[in-house]
Amino acid sequence: MNLPFPAIFLIFIFSIPSSSTAATGVNAISRLIEIQDRERAPPSVQEAAARGVLLRLLPSQSSSFQFRIKQCGGEYCFVIKNHPSFATPGDPQILIEGTTGVDIVSGLHWYLKHWCGSHISWDKTGGSQLFSLPNVGFLPRIPHSAGISVQRPIPWSYYQNAVTSSYSFAWWDWERWEKEIDWMALQGVNLPLAFTGQEAIWQKVFQEKFNMSMSDLDDFFGGPAFLAWSRMGNLHGWGGPLPQSWFDKQLILQKKILARMYELGMTPVLPAFSGNVPAALKYIFPSAKITRLGNWFSVKNDLKWCCTYLLDATDPLFIEIGKAFIEKQLQEYGRTGHIYNCDTFDENTPPIDDPEYISSLGAATFKGMQSGDDDAVWLMQGWLFSYDPFWRPPQMKALLHSVPLGKLVVLDLFAEVKPIWVTSEQFYGVPYIWKVGVGMSMEGIEQNPIVYDLMSEMAFQQKKIDVKAWVDMYSTRRYGKSLPLIQEGWNVLYHTIYNCTDGAYDKNRDVIVAFPDVDPSLISVQYDQSHHYYRPSGTVIKEITDPFDRPHLWYSTSEVIYALELFITIGDELSRSKTYRYDLVDLTRQVLAKYANELFFKVIEAYKSHDVHGMTLLSQRFLDLVEDLDTLLACHDGFLLGPWLESAKQLAQNEEQERQFEWNARTQITMWFDNTKEEASLLRDYGNKYWSGLLHDYYGPRAAIYFKYLRESLERGEDFKLIEWRREWIKLTNEWQKSRNTFPVESKGDALNTSRWLFNKYLNLTNTETKLIEVQR
């Protein structure tokens, strides 16, 4: 599933189907868990790793806690107690015991959250709120002499998506990864994907075992920002070739990542061979059964980037390569958690729909894993079953039943909207991970912290929670104080923005960041008496059939504006809070982005009415809004373009790599793949972002070009020059991707004052400027 983030928050619970085969599946999974428990790091190692998390999070309170590994009768749990030897400040006050290091750290988070009113989130989303924590020696006591015990309802808490590694992790160093692993442990994650550095493993396998040269592999791997899609066989070569220093350093980084995960008692999920092979393999092994897959969104089926090669599962070479890859990982990493992810046809349709062929593919894929690891279990993303109509019941059943029961676990990735388990007789008896519980498969992170806070807590909840009460407490923890106005604001957001039930999955197609490439005469304009920005009885553009992805609106904008007004009203009491400033900027951005959508459609309405003056005023207002939004986003570190580009350059070893890496970073967030002078890539705005610098330097100028051709069309009495618009837009894009101008890496400006100013300028009913849009009616 390849959508721009913030994408979809996918929430699962591990489930064994209720069928006659259930006992077999349960026993197989139970055996794997027993093996993982036996092979877990020694208690002293896990306790030390948990203590390391504490030291990085709360160095001043490091003496207040003692950690201890303790079994929970075959279950996974943590127990929080008053320390029996506590007497004076400086002595350990709280004892936290857990089945694994992750469970201990989860217990620490639980105590900080529910006893101390603290909050944990990423630095970019405001960081952690820990000032509510009492001084050393005065931590809240546990009211029960035996302490409190919290048990996981299921053993695994899954995290990540195959593309998160590129959308979010592409440029991370060890310092950033260490923070992320700490965050995972605090959230209870114990089953994360671990995909970093796999290109180095593939390089060794293909060179050492299958006689390939580095030049043979240059066209196989994607560039640093596009590795997720080359791994899935969607593309090859795009953004590359990878320098040797990239292979070497990423492998070193992966070993650090895995070591820390194992120390904490996690089970990192490693990659496995899916059949995706370099083109050179068909020349080195001319008799091998190798098929070329179809086009994946390139403009003209350009074989330079598209149409990767798939080794047929029936070829003996398939299992040989799969085995070699698993064995090389074990050799390099020294150990495994025995769970491997492999997605052979993620947005790539199989060349043959014969169930026997599909079954042979699945069996060979698993055999490749098992040949290298007798205890291997295949973890498959189930996105292909949602995405591709190819997977009818016979084909789906053939793939799922090609692996021994209990050796395959499916992630029902789109279960909160389109649950496949419902239409597939619970995956035809195969164990699966389902929604409403413990697993998050977002495509990009560092946004919407409330969702991650709630979903990670569900890993330890045994009962249905009162979400309204939880949201009230969330705002108190996030800002360190209880304020009725901010609680009311969050309650509005809970019932509006965070209550999308219409089944749509792509929420980030606002006009600013996903500008329509279409003749304005084809854009339909229609009103609906529902959710206007200025008053509840107003109007908004209603979606009908259009040749582009229209912005998605699933809530009352007037209610969300009210919530923003509450946030601003209480701002003086919270302006020093980093978490508040992030939320304020994000909410203001959300409101004004939807307002910009309406402005754009009013521009189109004026154009269709041949109103040159009105169209000019409205289009300038749109452009002004883009600039003002850029100013707003500059007020918080979580909304800056600069860190993304600078982190890419910092991984480079020389000037040539710096140019390549920066081009990769700029291209991922704008326009992918080939384009001609007059035909844009089909993957434009695929990874769009609301980042300061990007709006000013790219989105605004792009919109200005479109509006220029609108105005010229009316002034000259001519049709809109779509080709000329595209030519100038594509030229802007190509030049921007190659440019080297720098952007701030630190925020500037006052978030509260800026939000107030923008609210009064664009949203306040008493402001005469706001009435411009009404005049056009």
N, C-alpha and C positions, 0 to 999 in steps of 0.2 A: 504494500500500500504506500503510494508515493505522493503525499500531499504536502503543501506548504505548512509549516507550523506557525502559530499553534494549531494543531490539527485536531485529533480526536483523543479523548481520554478513555481508554479502553480498560474496562474493569472486569476482573475475572475471579472465579473461585474454582479451585481444582475439583473435578467431579469424575466419579466413576459411573458410567451409565448403569441404569437399573435394568439389567437384562440377565439372561442365564449365564452370560460370560463374565458378569461383574466380578465374581470371586477370583477368577483367573487374573483379571486386570489388577485387582487389589493386591493379590499375592505377589505379582510381578513387581509392582511399584514398591510394595513393602520390602521386598528383597533388595531392591536398589537402595532404598533409604538405609537399610541395615548396613550395606556395604559402605555407603557414604559416612555413616556414623563411625564405623570402625577405622576408616581412613582419615578422619578429621584430625586436624592439628592437635597436639597434646593440650590438656587444659591450661597449663602454664603459659603456653604460647598464645592461646585465645584470650586469656585473662590479661596478658601484657598488651595485646593488640587493642582490646577494649579500653584499657587504661590510656593507651595512646590517643584514642578518640577523645577521652575526657580531658586530657592535657591540652589538646589543640582547641577544644571547645570552651573549657572552663579552667584555665590554669590556676586561677585564684582559689578554686574549690577542689583542687585535686586531692587534698587531704581529707575531704569530707565524705568520700565514698570508698567503699571496698567492694571489689568484684570477685565472684567465685563461680566456677563452672559446677553445675549440679544437675543430675539427671531428674527428669520429671515423670518417671514411670512409663517410659517409652514415648512420651509426648514431647512437644516443644513448648517451652514456657519460660517465664521469668517470675521471680519472687522478690518483692521489695520489703525490707524489714528495717526496723530500728536496729542500729548496731549495738550488740549487747555490751561492748566495752566502752561505749561513749561516756565520757565524764566531763571533759573540758574542751573548749574550742581548740581545734588542732587535731583532736582525735577523730577517727572515722565515725561519722554520725549515721550514715545510711549504708546498709549492706544490700547489694543487688546480686542475686544468683540467677543463673540461666543455663539452659541446655547447651547453648553455643555462645561464642563471643558476640554474634549478631543479636541473640536474644538478650544478653546482658546490656548491650548498648541500647536496644529497644526499650528495655526496662528503665534505663537512665532517661531516655526521652519521655517515657510515660510519666515518670516521677516529675520531671521538670515541667511537663505540660499540664498535668492534672493536680499536682500538689503545689507547684510554685508559680503557675500562671505564665509560664514562658512559652516561647514560640521559636521553631526552627524553620528556616527557609534558605534558599540560595542567596548568595551575596547580591546577585543581579536583581532579585525580587525583594530587596530590602534587608536581607540578612536575617540574623536571629535577634529576637527580643529577649534579653537575659537580665535587664536591669531590675526586673521584678523579683529576682532571686535574693533572698535574705543574705546577710553577711555570714561568714564562716562561723560555724557553731550554733547558728540559729535557723537551720533549715527546718521546714515543717516535719513534725513527727508523724509516723504512721499510727493511726488510732487502734489498730489491731495488734495484739501481742505476737500473733503468728505471722504478721505481715499480710500482704495481699499477693495473691497468685493469679497471673494472667496467662492463659493457655492459648496457643494458636489453634484455631478450629481446623486448620489444614497445615501440612508440613512446609509447603513452598510458597514464597512470595516473589512473584516474577516481576522483572523490570527491563524495559527497553524494547525498541523496535529495530529491525535490521538497518533502517536508514538513520536512526538517531546518531550513529557513529559518524555520519557525514554532516547532517544538519547542525549538530551541536558539538560533537567531540573532535571534529576534524583537526583542529589546531591546538589541542590541549597538550600541555607538558605534565610532568609528574606532580608539580605543585597543585595544578587544577584537578588532576585525577585523584590525588590524595583527599582533597576536599569532597569530591563526589563520592568516593568510597565511604568516607565518614558519614556523609548524608544518607547513603544507602543503608548503612548499618543502623543509624538513628531511626530510619523509617521502617526498619524490619525487613528490608530486602535481603533475601538469601539465595535467589536464583537469578542473577543478572547475566545478560549476554556479555561475552568477552571476546570481541572481534578484532581488537587492535593488533597490528603487526602481522596479520595472517599472510600478507603479500610476501613477507620474508620467508615464511614457511613454504609457500608455493614456489618461490624462486629456488629454494634449495631442492625441493622435490623434483621440479622439472629439469633443473640443471644436473643434479646428481643421479637421478633415476631414469630420466627419459631423454638425455642427450640434447637438451636445448641450450642455446646460447642466450646471452642477455638481450641481444638484438631480436631474437625470436619472441622474447617476453615483453619488449617495449610496447608493442601494440596490443598486448593482452590486458594490462592493468590500466585503470583509469587514473586521472590525476588525483592529487591529495584530497580535493573537495568532492570527488565523484566516485570514491572507492565503493561505497555502498551499492551503487548501481552496476558497476563492473563485476562485483562479487555475485550479483544476482543474474548476470548475463543479459542485462538490459542494454549495455553499451560496452565498447572497448576502446581504449586509446584516448578517449576524450579528456583533455587536460594533462595528458602525460607527455613524455615518459617520466616515470619515477626515477630520481637519481639514487645511486647506491646508498648514499648517506641516509635517505628516507627509510629504505629497508632496514638498515642497521639500527638506526635510532628508534624506530617504531618497535622493533623486536625487543630491544632493551627495555623500552617503556612497558611493553606487554608483560614482560617477566616481573617487573615491579608491581604492576596491577594485579596479576594473578597471585603473586606472593602475599600481598596484603589481603586479598579476598580470602585466600585459604587460611591465613592467620586468624581471620575473624570468624572462620567456620562457614563461609559462604560456599556455594556450589556454582562456580562460573560455568556458563554454557559456551563451549568451544564450537567453532565452525566445522563442517564436514564437506566432503566432495559432493557436488550436485550434478556433475556432468559437464559443466562449463569448462571448455578447454581452449588453449591458444590455437591460432590458425596453423602454426607450425607443426602441430601434432599430426595433421593429415598428410604432411610431406615426410615426416620422420617415420610414421606408421601408415603407409599408403593403403594397406588393406583394412584399416580400422573403419568401423561404421560411424561416420561423423556426419551430422546433419547441420545445415545452416538454418538458424531460427529466423523468424520474420522481423520486420521493422518495428522498432520501439520509438516512435515519435520523431524520427529524423525527417527533415523537410522533403528530401528527394530520395529516400531509401539509400542514403549514401553509405556504401559498404565500408568507408573509412572509419565510421563510428558505429554503425548499426549491425544487426544481423550476426550475432555471435554464433560460435560453434558449440554444438552439443554432441558429446560422445554417447552413442547408443548404449542403453543399459545392457543389451544382450551381448555386447562385445566384451571379451575377457579382460581387455585393458581397463574397463570401467572399475571393476573391483580392485584391480592392481593399483590404480591411481588412488582410489579411496583409502585403501589400506596404507599406502605409503604416506599419505597426508596425515592420517591419524598417528601413525608411528613416529613421524617426524615431530609432530607436536609433543608427543610424550617424551621424545628424546630431548627436545629443547626445553620443555617446561618442567620435566621431572615427575609430573603427576597429572591426574585428571579427575573431574567429578563425574565422569561417565555419561554426561548428557551433552548431546551435540545437536546443533541447529543446522538444518539444511532445507532450502526452498528451491526446488528445481525449476518450477514454472511460475515464479512470482512475476505476473504481468507478461509472461511469455507463454503462448499457447503451444502445447505439444504438437509435433508434426503428424501424429497418428492418433485417432480416437479409439482404436481397438482396445478393449479392456485388458486383453492378455498382454498387450504391449505395455500398457500403463502399469499393470501388476509387475511385469518383469523389471520395469524402471524402478519402482519402489523397492522391490526385493534386492536389486543390485545396489541401490543406494545404501540401504541398511547393511547389506553384506560387506560393503566397503568399510563402514564404521566398525562392524563387529569383528572383521578380520584383523583390525588393529587394536580392538578393545573388546574382550569377551563380554564385558558387562555394559556395553553401549546401549543407550536409549536415545531414540530419535525424537527431537522436539521440532515440530513442524508448525510454521505460521499458517493459519487457515485462511489467509486473505485471498488466495487463489480461488477458493470456493465462492466467495462473495463477488469477486471482481470479474471472473471470466465465465460466460455461459457455457463454455466448453464442458465444464465439470457437471455433467448430468449424473443422476444416481448410479448408472453402471460404471462410469469412469471414476467417480468419487469412491465408490465402494471398492473398486479394483485397487486403487492406490492405498486406501486405508487398510485393507485386508492383506496387503502384500507383505506386511511385517508381523511377526508373532505378537499376539495380544500381550499388552503390557510393555512392549518394546517401542511403542510409538505413542507420543502424547501430542495432541493438537491444541494450538492456541486459537480459540474462536475469536479472531481479532476484531470483528465488527459487531460483537454480540449485543452491545447496548442499543443498536439500531436494527441490525439485520442478523439475528442469531441463527447460525447455520444448524446448531444442534436441534432446533425445532423441526426443520425440514429434512433432516437426515437421519431420523430415528436415533438421535443422540450419537452422531458420527458412527452409526452402524456398529455400536458396541465398543468403540475405541475410547480409551480414557482421554478426557479433554479438559481444557481450562476455560471456564465459562465466566459470565459477568456477575456483578454485584458481590465483590469480595476482595480478593488479594492478587492483584496483578495490574501493572500499568504498561501499556505499549504505545505511548505517545511517540510521535515522529521527531519532536524537538522539545527541549526542556527549557527551564528558566522562565516560566510564565505561569499565570493562574495558580499561585501557591495554595490557595484554599482547596483546590481539587486534590492536589497531592497530599495535603495535610489530612484530609478526610479519608482518602482512599488507602493511604498507608496505615491509618489507624484501624481500618476494617480488617487488616491482617490479624488483629487480636480481639475483635469484637465477636461475641457469641450470639448477640441478639440484635434485632433491628433497632436502630438509634432514632431519636427524635431530632431530625435534621434542623428544625427551627431552633431548638435549644442549643444544638451544637454550634450553629452559625453565630448565635448570640455570644457564646463563650469564645468562639474563634476570634471575634473582633477584640474582645477583652485581652486575650493572650497576645494577639498580634501587635497591639499598641501599648500593652502594659497598663491599661486602665479601662474601667467600665464607663462608657458614655452612651446614654440612651439614644442620642441623635445618630451616632455612628452605627449603633445596633440596628436602628430603624433603616438606615441606608443599606446595610448589608442584607437585611431582610427583603428589601425591594430587589436587590441584585439576585438574591437566591430565587425569587419567584419570576424573574425576567431573564436576564442574561444567562444565568446558570440553570435555566429550565427550558432547554430546547428539546421538544418532543416531536418535531415534524419529520424526523427521519433524514433530513439533509445532513451531509457529512462535511462539506467544505465551507467553513465559516469565514474564511479570510479572502474574499473576493471583492473587497471594497474598491471603488473606482480609483482611488489614489494609488493603491499598490497593485492593482490588476486592471489597468486601463483598457477599455474596449478597443479592439482593432476591427472596426466595422464602419460601414457607411452610415452616417447619422439618419438617413432616410429609412433604414431598416430597424432603428431602435424604436420600440413602441412605448408610448406614454399613456398611462391610464391611472385614474385616481381611485382610491378606496377610502371610505370613511372609517379610519381605524386608528393608526398610530402616528400622528403628526408630531413634529418636534416642538411646536410652540403651544399647542393646546390639544386636549384629548379629542375634540370634535373636528380637528383638521384633517388633512389628507396626506397621503404618501404614495409614492409610485408603486404600483402593484405589478408583480411579475406576470407577464404573459409570454407567448412564444417569442424568443429573440435569438439571434445568431451568435450570442456570446453569453458567458456566465454572468448573470446578473447578481448584484450584491444580495446577500441573504439577510433577511430581517425576520426574526421570530419572536419579537417582544415589543411591548409598548414603549416607544422612545420617550414619551412624555413622563412615564414612570421612572425611567432611568435618569432623565434629566433632573427629576426631583431628588433621586438618590445622590447625584453629583452635587446638587445644591446643599444637601445635608452634609456631605463631606467637606464642602467649602466652608459652610457655616461654623463647623466645629474645628476648623483648621488651626486657629490660634492656640488651641489647647494641645494640638498634636504635631505642630510644624517641625519640632525637633526630632520626630520619629522617622527613621529611614523607611520603615515598613509603610507608614502612612504616606510618605512622599511618593513611594513607588505606586501605591494603590491609587492615589489622587491623579498622578500623571496618566496611569493606565486607563482609569475611568474617563478622564477628560478626553483622552485620545479616542476611546471607543465612541463616546457621544459625538465628537466632532467628525469622526470618520463617517458615521451614518448621516450626519448633516451634509457632509461633502457629497455623498451619494445623491442626496436629494437636489443639491445645487447642480450637479452634473445633469440630471434629468430635466431640470428647469432650463439649463442652457440648451438642451436638445429641443425642448418645447418652444423656446424662443426662436431657435433656428428654423423649425418647421413652420412657425408663424411669420417668417421673414422679418423678424424684429431685430434689426442689426444693433440698435442701441441697447435693447434689453439683453441681447445675447452677449454683447461686449461687456456690459456691467456685471452680469452674472459670472461670466468666465473669469473676469479679473478678480471677482470675489472668491471664486474657487482657488485661483492661484495664490491669492493673499492667504487664504486658509491653509494651504499647503505650507507656506513659509511660516505661518504662525504655529502650526503643528510641529514643524521642525524645531522652532524655538522652545516649545513645551517639552519635547522629547529630550532636548539637550539638558534639561534640568535634573535628569537622573541617569546614573551610570548604566542602568539596565536597558536603555534605549539608544545606545550610541553605536554608530557604524565603526568608529575608530578602533575599538578593541578587537573586533573581528578581523580587520585588515592587518593590524599590527601583530596580532598573535600568529597570523599566517607568515608574515615576514620574519618573525623571530625564530622560526624553525628552519629558515634557509641558511645554507652554509656559504653562499657567495651571491654576487649580484644577479647572476643568471637565475638561480633558484628563487631569489626574492621576487623577481619579475614574474616567474612562473607561478609561484604560490599566491601572490597577490592577484594575478589574473584569475586563478582558480576561485579565490574567495569572492571576487567581484562578479564573476560569471555565475556562480551558483545562485546568487540572490537576484539576478536580473534575467538574462536570456541564455538558455543552454543551446548546445548543438549548432549545427550549421545554419546559416541563413544566407539568402542571396541579397542583392541590393534592394529587391522589391518584395521579398517574401520572408516574413519573420519566422523564427523557430516556433514550433508547436509547444515548446516548453518555456515560453516566456512567462515571467512572474511565477515560476513554479515554486520557488523558495522565497517569496517576497517577505519583506520585513518593514515594520514601522520603526525605523532607526533614524535618529537625527544625523544629518549628513546625506543620507540616501534620499530623503525627501527634497532637500534643497538642491542637491547636485544632479539628481536623475529623475525622480518622479515629477517634480514641478516642471522642469524643462520639457519633459515628454508631453505633459498635458498642454503646455503652452504651444507646442507645435501643432497639436490637433486643433486647438482653438483658433490658431492663426488660419488654418485652412478652412475652418467653419466660416470665419469672418470674410475671407476672400471669396468663398462660394456665394455668400449673400451679396457682397458688394459688386461682384462681377456678373451676377445672375447665372452662374455656372453650377454644374454638378460638383459635389464634393470630390476633390482629387485624392482618392484613396491611395493610389499608387505613390503619388508624391509624398503623402503623409507617411506612408510606410518607409519610403526611401530615406526620408530625413530622420525618422525615429530609429531605424536600424543603424544609420550612421552615428547618431548620438550614442546608441548602446555600444556599438563596437569601439568607439573612441573612449567611452567611459570605462569600459572593461580594461583597456590598455593604459589608461592614465595612471599616474603615480602620485597625484596630490594626496596630502595627508589630512586626517580628521582628528578631532580631539578624542583623547582616551579617558578624560575625566569630565564630569558634568559641570555645568555652569548655569547660573540663574536660580531664582527662587521659585520652587514648584508651586507653592500656595499662591503667591502673587500673580504668577503667570496664569494659573488656572482661573483665578478670579477675573483677571483681565479678559481672557478668552470667553469666559461665561458671559460677561457683560457685553462683549463685542458681538457674539454670535447667537446667544441663547436667551438673553434677557428680554422679556416682552416690552419693557419700557424703552429699549434702545431703538432709535429711529432707523438705524442701519438694517436691523433685522427685518424691518417691514418691506425691504426691497423685493424680497421674494413674493410677498403678498401683492405688490403692485402689478407684477407680471400676470396675475390672474385677471 
